[in-house]
Amino acid sequence: MDSLDSLDQPLGGAEFAPTRTYLNTSACGLLPRRTVEAVTLLAEETAAGRSGGAGSFEVVAEARASFARLAGVAPERVAVGSSVAVHCGMIAQSMPSGAEILFPEGDFSSVITPFTVRGDLKTRFVPLERLAESVRPETALVALSAVQSADGRTADLAAVRAAAAAHGARTLLDATQSAGWLPLGAGEWDYTVAGAYKYLLCPRGTSFLTVTEEAQDGLLPIHAGWVTGEELWVNSYGPVRELARSARRFDEPAAFLSYHGAARSLALLEEVGVERIEAHDKGLAARFRAGLLSLGHEPVMDDSPVVAVPGLGHRADALDAAGVLLSARAGNLRASFHLYNTAADVDRALDVLGG
């Protein structure tokens, strides 16, 4: 953490103005002021009869490029969309019949279900800590979340990548619970997906898919439309003449209101810096875990900003009534910290739990 940074101060300055103790980014991130202003402006312009229609492809390109920089890849490797489930559905529909897909037990449903509904794929589930050792020669794809939604546990990502490479398996990483506070390195994975309305602070309806050049050839653009053409404005009627040569061939039509906001949110994250955000978020989580232990509670011990306390999910409603918003997930009380939180937020949650 930079010497000038402090857990007593939020990152992002006056961009955020929560009216309660908000520790629920793993469910939904807070929108920065600049994002709200961008969405409002486009909505008002559209209501008045905007000359350019309902939004700007140039702004969508800004969001794509900004996410690419955060993900550590070229913009040509990024597709835009609306949800993780849609991205994963395209990958699932591209797998050959009988292919084995390996998952951690209890991973997020939107990553798993697009594969299980196929009916002709072999899906296998193992404990998260045994994922790397469970890759075998017949494994076609290893799919996992960088951070588990239910309890904040992190996978040994390097070990998973190495095991997949040793057996010739492709990899799919869901970065929804990590992109925005953890450097992504998307180029190290065949596919990454990220729902952007959590730690990336974007409006709902924004998500991103990255695809390596090698993996692109095996991915079927099942929802290709006019926006996926190499030349954008010549494909309005009849079949698309040529699909985009980049990962843009996997785009969904962008929800302009969401993406006008997303461009501003992602710009803010770039301004603050993911490394600073990581140190800030982890510092707050460590403070919360220490406080929980002092209260006699046993949190899941990990090094992520997502903190789960098994068996304490029933306290979420009482915390909410006291002005502290967290989540109950799989029986756990789940707190999640981000750049707009401070040590005072941690201490407020601990005070309510202790009381």
C-alpha positions as CSV (number, residue, x, y, z in Angstrom):
1,M,0.0,0.0,0.0
2,D,1.2,3.5,-0.8
3,S,2.5,5.3,2.2
4,L,-0.1,8.0,1.7
5,D,-2.9,5.4,1.7
6,S,-4.9,4.7,4.9
7,L,-7.7,2.3,5.7
8,D,-9.3,5.3,7.4
9,Q,-10.0,6.9,4.0
10,P,-11.8,5.5,1.0
11,L,-10.2,5.4,-2.4
12,G,-12.1,7.2,-5.1
13,G,-12.7,10.5,-3.2
14,A,-16.1,12.0,-3.6
15,E,-17.2,9.5,-6.3
16,F,-19.1,7.4,-3.7
17,A,-21.8,8.5,-1.2
18,P,-23.3,5.4,0.6
19,T,-25.9,6.2,3.1
20,R,-25.3,3.1,5.2
21,T,-22.4,0.7,6.0
22,Y,-22.2,-1.1,2.7
23,L,-20.2,-4.4,2.8
24,N,-21.9,-6.2,0.0
25,T,-19.8,-5.7,-3.2
26,S,-19.8,-9.4,-3.9
27,A,-23.6,-9.0,-4.5
28,C,-23.4,-5.6,-6.3
29,G,-20.9,-2.8,-6.4
30,L,-21.7,0.8,-5.8
31,L,-21.9,3.1,-8.8
32,P,-19.6,6.1,-8.9
33,R,-21.1,9.5,-9.3
34,R,-19.5,9.9,-12.8
35,T,-21.2,6.6,-13.9
36,V,-24.6,7.8,-12.7
37,E,-24.2,11.0,-14.5
38,A,-23.2,9.3,-17.8
39,V,-26.2,6.9,-17.6
40,T,-28.6,9.8,-16.8
41,L,-27.2,12.0,-19.6
42,L,-27.7,9.2,-22.2
43,A,-31.2,8.5,-20.9
44,E,-32.2,12.2,-21.1
45,E,-30.7,12.5,-24.6
46,T,-32.5,9.4,-25.8
47,A,-35.8,10.7,-24.3
48,A,-35.3,14.0,-26.2
49,G,-34.5,12.3,-29.5
50,R,-30.7,11.8,-29.6
51,S,-29.3,12.2,-33.2
52,G,-27.0,9.2,-32.8
53,G,-29.7,6.9,-31.5
54,A,-29.7,5.2,-28.2
55,G,-25.9,5.3,-27.6
56,S,-22.4,5.3,-28.9
57,F,-20.3,2.4,-30.3
58,E,-17.3,4.6,-29.6
59,V,-18.1,4.6,-25.9
60,V,-18.5,0.8,-26.0
61,A,-15.0,0.7,-27.5
62,E,-13.7,2.9,-24.7
63,A,-15.1,0.4,-22.2
64,R,-13.6,-2.5,-24.1
65,A,-10.2,-0.9,-24.2
66,S,-10.3,0.1,-20.5
67,F,-11.2,-3.5,-19.4
68,A,-8.5,-4.8,-21.7
69,R,-5.9,-2.7,-19.9
70,L,-7.2,-3.8,-16.5
71,A,-7.1,-7.5,-17.7
72,G,-3.7,-7.2,-19.3
73,V,-4.7,-8.1,-22.8
74,A,-5.2,-6.3,-26.1
75,P,-8.7,-4.9,-26.9
76,E,-8.9,-7.4,-29.8
77,R,-9.0,-10.2,-27.2
78,V,-12.1,-8.8,-25.5
79,A,-15.8,-9.4,-26.2
80,V,-18.6,-7.4,-24.6
81,G,-21.8,-8.9,-23.3
82,S,-24.5,-8.9,-20.7
83,S,-23.8,-11.8,-18.3
84,V,-21.4,-14.5,-17.4
85,A,-24.1,-17.2,-18.1
86,V,-24.3,-16.1,-21.8
87,H,-20.5,-16.1,-22.2
88,C,-20.3,-19.6,-20.5
89,G,-23.2,-20.8,-22.6
90,M,-21.3,-20.0,-25.8
91,I,-18.2,-21.9,-24.5
92,A,-20.4,-24.8,-23.4
93,Q,-22.1,-25.1,-26.8
94,S,-18.7,-25.2,-28.5
95,M,-17.5,-28.2,-26.5
96,P,-17.5,-31.6,-28.4
97,S,-20.0,-34.2,-27.2
98,G,-18.6,-36.3,-24.4
99,A,-16.0,-33.8,-23.4
100,E,-15.0,-33.8,-19.7
101,I,-15.4,-30.5,-17.8
102,L,-13.8,-30.2,-14.4
103,F,-15.2,-27.8,-11.8
104,P,-14.6,-27.1,-8.1
105,E,-17.5,-28.3,-5.9
106,G,-20.0,-25.5,-5.1
107,D,-18.7,-23.0,-7.7
108,F,-21.1,-20.4,-9.0
109,S,-24.1,-21.8,-10.9
110,S,-23.8,-19.5,-13.9
111,V,-20.4,-21.0,-14.6
112,I,-21.6,-24.6,-14.2
113,T,-25.1,-24.8,-15.5
114,P,-24.5,-23.9,-19.1
115,F,-22.4,-27.1,-19.3
116,T,-24.7,-29.4,-17.3
117,V,-27.8,-28.6,-19.4
118,R,-26.0,-29.9,-22.5
119,G,-26.7,-33.4,-21.3
120,D,-23.9,-34.9,-23.4
121,L,-20.9,-33.6,-21.5
122,K,-19.1,-35.3,-18.7
123,T,-19.1,-32.9,-15.7
124,R,-16.9,-33.7,-12.7
125,F,-16.7,-31.9,-9.4
126,V,-13.8,-32.0,-6.9
127,P,-12.9,-30.0,-3.8
128,L,-11.3,-26.6,-4.7
129,E,-8.0,-27.5,-2.9
130,R,-7.7,-30.7,-5.1
131,L,-8.6,-29.1,-8.4
132,A,-5.1,-29.0,-9.9
133,E,-4.3,-32.6,-9.0
134,S,-7.6,-33.8,-10.4
135,V,-6.9,-32.7,-14.0
136,R,-6.4,-35.8,-16.1
137,P,-5.6,-36.6,-19.8
138,E,-9.3,-36.9,-20.7
139,T,-10.2,-33.4,-19.2
140,A,-11.1,-31.0,-22.0
141,L,-11.8,-27.9,-19.9
142,V,-11.1,-26.8,-16.3
143,A,-13.6,-24.1,-15.3
144,L,-13.4,-22.2,-12.0
145,S,-13.9,-18.9,-10.2
146,A,-10.8,-17.1,-9.0
147,V,-12.6,-16.3,-5.8
148,Q,-15.5,-18.5,-4.5
149,S,-18.7,-16.5,-4.2
150,A,-20.0,-18.5,-1.2
151,D,-17.1,-18.1,1.1
152,G,-14.3,-16.0,-0.5
153,R,-11.8,-18.9,-0.9
154,T,-9.1,-18.4,-3.6
155,A,-7.8,-21.1,-5.9
156,D,-4.2,-21.9,-6.6
157,L,-4.4,-20.4,-10.0
158,A,-0.9,-21.1,-11.1
159,A,-1.2,-24.7,-10.2
160,V,-4.4,-25.1,-12.1
161,R,-2.9,-23.5,-15.2
162,A,0.1,-25.8,-15.0
163,A,-1.9,-28.9,-14.6
164,A,-4.2,-28.0,-17.4
165,A,-1.2,-27.3,-19.7
166,A,0.4,-30.6,-18.8
167,H,-2.8,-32.5,-19.9
168,G,-3.8,-30.4,-22.8
169,A,-6.9,-29.0,-21.2
170,R,-8.3,-25.6,-21.9
171,T,-9.1,-23.2,-19.0
172,L,-12.0,-20.9,-18.1
173,L,-11.7,-18.5,-15.3
174,D,-14.6,-16.6,-13.8
175,A,-13.1,-13.3,-12.5
176,T,-16.4,-11.8,-11.4
177,Q,-15.4,-11.8,-7.7
178,S,-11.8,-10.6,-8.4
179,A,-11.6,-8.3,-11.4
180,G,-11.4,-4.8,-10.1
181,W,-9.3,-5.6,-7.0
182,L,-7.0,-8.4,-8.2
183,P,-4.7,-8.1,-11.3
184,L,-6.3,-10.4,-13.8
185,G,-3.7,-11.6,-16.3
186,A,-6.4,-12.8,-18.7
187,G,-3.9,-13.8,-21.4
188,E,-2.8,-16.7,-19.1
189,W,-6.2,-18.3,-19.6
190,D,-8.0,-19.6,-22.7
191,Y,-11.2,-17.8,-21.6
192,T,-12.0,-15.4,-18.8
193,V,-15.4,-14.1,-18.0
194,A,-16.4,-11.3,-15.6
195,G,-19.7,-9.9,-14.6
196,A,-18.9,-6.2,-14.3
197,Y,-21.5,-5.0,-11.8
198,K,-19.6,-6.1,-8.7
199,Y,-15.9,-5.1,-8.2
200,L,-15.7,-3.4,-11.6
201,L,-18.5,-1.0,-10.4
202,C,-20.4,-1.0,-13.7
203,P,-24.2,-1.0,-14.2
204,R,-25.9,-4.4,-14.5
205,G,-26.0,-5.5,-18.1
206,T,-22.2,-5.3,-18.6
207,S,-19.9,-8.3,-18.7
208,F,-16.7,-9.2,-20.5
209,L,-15.2,-12.3,-22.1
210,T,-11.6,-12.7,-23.1
211,V,-10.4,-15.3,-25.6
212,T,-6.9,-16.1,-26.7
213,E,-6.1,-16.2,-30.4
214,E,-5.6,-20.0,-30.2
215,A,-8.8,-20.7,-28.3
216,Q,-10.8,-18.4,-30.6
217,D,-10.8,-20.9,-33.5
218,G,-12.7,-23.5,-31.4
219,L,-15.4,-21.1,-30.2
220,L,-18.7,-21.0,-32.0
221,P,-20.3,-17.5,-32.1
222,I,-23.8,-18.8,-31.5
223,H,-25.4,-15.4,-31.0
224,A,-23.6,-13.6,-33.9
225,G,-25.5,-10.7,-35.3
226,W,-24.9,-7.5,-37.3
227,V,-22.6,-6.0,-34.6
228,T,-20.2,-9.0,-34.9
229,G,-19.2,-8.2,-38.5
230,E,-15.7,-7.1,-39.3
231,E,-17.2,-4.0,-41.0
232,L,-19.8,-2.8,-38.6
233,W,-22.2,-0.9,-40.8
234,V,-22.4,-3.1,-43.9
235,N,-24.2,-6.1,-42.2
236,S,-27.7,-4.8,-41.4
237,Y,-29.5,-7.1,-43.9
238,G,-28.8,-10.6,-45.0
239,P,-26.0,-12.8,-43.6
240,V,-23.0,-11.1,-42.1
241,R,-20.4,-11.0,-44.8
242,E,-17.4,-11.5,-42.6
243,L,-17.3,-12.0,-38.9
244,A,-14.9,-9.8,-37.0
245,R,-11.4,-11.3,-37.0
246,S,-10.9,-10.4,-33.4
247,A,-12.8,-11.5,-30.3
248,R,-15.4,-8.9,-31.2
249,R,-17.1,-11.7,-33.2
250,F,-18.4,-13.0,-29.8
251,D,-20.0,-9.7,-28.8
252,E,-23.6,-9.4,-27.7
253,P,-25.4,-6.2,-28.8
254,A,-24.3,-3.8,-26.1
255,A,-26.8,-2.3,-23.7
256,F,-25.8,1.3,-24.3
257,L,-27.1,2.7,-21.0
258,S,-25.0,0.2,-19.1
259,Y,-21.9,0.6,-21.3
260,H,-21.9,4.4,-21.2
261,G,-21.8,4.0,-17.4
262,A,-19.2,1.2,-17.6
263,A,-16.7,3.3,-19.5
264,R,-16.7,5.8,-16.7
265,S,-16.5,3.2,-13.9
266,L,-13.6,1.4,-15.5
267,A,-11.8,4.7,-16.1
268,L,-12.0,5.4,-12.3
269,L,-10.5,2.0,-11.5
270,E,-7.6,2.7,-13.8
271,E,-7.1,6.1,-12.2
272,V,-7.0,4.6,-8.7
273,G,-5.0,1.5,-9.7
274,V,-5.8,-2.1,-9.1
275,E,-2.7,-2.7,-6.9
276,R,-3.8,0.1,-4.5
277,I,-7.3,-1.2,-4.5
278,E,-6.0,-4.8,-3.7
279,A,-4.0,-3.6,-0.8
280,H,-6.9,-1.5,0.6
281,D,-9.5,-4.2,0.2
282,K,-7.3,-6.9,1.7
283,G,-6.3,-4.7,4.6
284,L,-10.0,-4.1,5.5
285,A,-10.7,-7.9,5.2
286,A,-7.8,-8.7,7.4
287,R,-9.0,-6.2,10.0
288,F,-12.5,-7.8,9.9
289,R,-11.2,-11.4,10.2
290,A,-9.1,-10.4,13.3
291,G,-12.1,-8.7,14.8
292,L,-14.3,-11.7,14.2
293,L,-11.8,-14.0,15.9
294,S,-11.7,-11.6,18.9
295,L,-15.5,-12.0,19.1
296,G,-15.2,-15.8,19.1
297,H,-16.3,-16.3,15.5
298,E,-14.3,-18.5,13.0
299,P,-14.2,-16.9,9.6
300,V,-13.0,-18.7,6.5
301,M,-9.3,-17.8,6.5
302,D,-8.0,-16.6,3.1
303,D,-6.4,-13.6,1.6
304,S,-9.3,-12.1,-0.3
305,P,-11.7,-9.2,0.4
306,V,-14.6,-11.6,0.6
307,V,-15.0,-12.8,4.2
308,A,-17.4,-15.6,5.2
309,V,-18.4,-16.8,8.6
310,P,-19.9,-20.3,8.5
311,G,-23.2,-20.7,10.4
312,L,-23.7,-17.0,10.9
313,G,-25.9,-16.2,7.9
314,H,-28.9,-15.8,10.1
315,R,-27.4,-12.5,11.5
316,A,-27.7,-10.8,8.1
317,D,-31.2,-9.5,8.7
318,A,-30.3,-8.0,12.1
319,L,-27.2,-6.3,10.7
320,D,-29.4,-4.9,7.9
321,A,-31.8,-3.5,10.5
322,A,-28.8,-1.8,12.1
323,G,-27.7,-0.2,8.9
324,V,-25.0,-2.7,7.9
325,L,-25.6,-4.5,4.7
326,L,-24.0,-7.9,4.1
327,S,-25.2,-11.1,2.5
328,A,-26.2,-14.6,3.6
329,R,-24.7,-17.2,1.3
330,A,-24.8,-21.0,1.7
331,G,-25.3,-20.5,5.5
332,N,-22.4,-18.1,5.7
333,L,-22.5,-14.5,6.7
334,R,-20.5,-12.9,3.9
335,A,-18.9,-9.4,4.0
336,S,-17.1,-8.0,1.0
337,F,-14.9,-5.0,1.0
338,H,-14.0,-2.6,-1.8
339,L,-12.3,0.8,-2.4
340,Y,-15.1,2.9,-1.0
341,N,-15.0,1.1,2.4
342,T,-13.0,2.2,5.4
343,A,-11.9,0.9,8.8
344,A,-14.9,2.6,10.3
345,D,-17.1,0.3,8.2
346,V,-15.3,-2.7,9.5
347,D,-15.6,-1.5,13.1
348,R,-19.3,-0.7,12.8
349,A,-20.0,-4.3,11.5
350,L,-18.0,-5.7,14.4
351,D,-19.8,-3.5,16.9
352,V,-23.2,-4.8,15.8
353,L,-22.1,-8.4,15.8
354,G,-20.6,-8.0,19.2
355,G,-23.7,-6.3,20.6
